[in-house]
Amino acid sequence: MRNRMLSFLALLAGVSGLFGAGAVAQETSRAPIRVAVDLVQLNVAVTDRKGHYVTGLRPQDFVVTEDGIREEIAMFGEGNESASALTGVATQAGTAPGPGSSDTAKDDARQHVTASELSRLVSGASVFVLFDTSNYMYRGFVFAQDAIADFVRSLESADRVAFYSYSRDFSRGSALTSDRSQVLRAVRTTVAGDDAALYNCLLMTVQDAAHFVGRKVIVVFSNGPDNSSMVPPEDVAELAESTGTTIYMVSTEQAHLEPVSTAVFQRMTAATGGKVYFAKNWKDEHDAFASIRDDLAHLYFLSYYPRPNSNNGWRTISVTLASKQHKGYHIRTRDGYRLEYTHLSSGKVSSALTESAPQ
């Protein structure tokens, strides 16, 4: 059974561009899934004891470690501001290539990336909305569309938005774009379908998001449990963590009443640095989307080039605050990443810059 799962994952990676109505966001089939020049990117939320967002923190306030090794922050941004390369931090892509890198890859990795190129590489926010149009959605379909449409209109902090939908099949209604009207048309033209293959379709959404750098999040509206996926949710969560993609989920009370789905949704969002919301009615749905919008507007963006590390597998990330006066503050971010997902040939930096630019 495990071999079948692995074969299915390989099949998804190879043919994901064949699913759905639209092309993969900004022709992502031209780029590998692996992310960017040894640059590890983190979305970090900081809240106080009462749950209020803590603003105004600076790079020196954060302590980032990877497998216990202290890392130096290379880029930093807060909320809606653009991330900036820090003065005095080397912007030499891949100065410590991962284990197993070839000599050629090491040579490519030493290509210089200027601070301005780095800022452009990670600029902007990309939000992928994934809407459940399965037969669970026959009740309250229009209310859900209204909540998603209002959310899209309110996303001032996101430079680009994509809209996807799923039942048993997966549809890319709108590729990643800054044109809100295009996204809203895609929302309004969705129709209810059959069974729900949430994890299959969420995996393909994560694959699409993985081709972009900078702040990237997936917002899922799910009206029920998954009843037809072949992909285990643990594999989806690990890929999302490893590609730096934060997952938020808005789920209805129907899914909340199913204990397995409740536990999976909670684990997946927590591992990636996101949140899960269980909505009993249409007002709760609007409130959940408003909370996600508020969260996105208060995230800190941190990135670093990992120091030499012999660990070839899963690397654990820890983010804390340096000052004792911040004791008791809560930090939410992803737990770590698997090395094989996080390296892109640094010789392709110029290509990545082109592909990550807004259309």
Sequence and secondary structure as in RCSB ss.txt:
>XXXX:A:sequence
MRNRMLSFLALLAGVSGLFGAGAVAQETSRAPIRVAVDLVQLNVAVTDRKGHYVTGLRPQDFVVTEDGIREEIAM
FGEGNESASALTGVATQAGTAPGPGSSDTAKDDARQHVTASELSRLVSGASVFVLFDTSNYMYRGFVFAQDAIAD
FVRSLESADRVAFYSYSRDFSRGSALTSDRSQVLRAVRTTVAGDDAALYNCLLMTVQDAAHFVGRKVIVVFSNGP
DNSSMVPPEDVAELAESTGTTIYMVSTEQAHLEPVSTAVFQRMTAATGGKVYFAKNWKDEHDAFASIRDDLAHLY
FLSYYPRPNSNNGWRTISVTLASKQHKGYHIRTRDGYRLEYTHLSSGKVSSALTESAPQ
>XXXX:A:secstr
 HHHHHHHHHHHHHHGGGSSSS  TTSGGGS SS STT EEEEEEEE TTS B     GGGEEEEETTEEE EEE
EEETTS  EE TTS  BTTSS  TT  HHHHHHHTSB  HHHHHHHT SEEEEEEEE SGGGGSSHHHHHHHHHH
HHHH TT SEEEEEEESSSEEEEEEEES HHHHHHHHHT    SS  HHHHHHHHHHHHTT  SEEEEEEEESS 
  S SS HHHHHHHHHHTT EEEEEEEHHHHTSHHHHHHHHHHHHHHT  EEEESSHHHHHHHHHHHHHHHHT E
EEEE        SEEEEEEEES GGGTT EEE   EEEGGGS   GGGHHHHHHHHS  
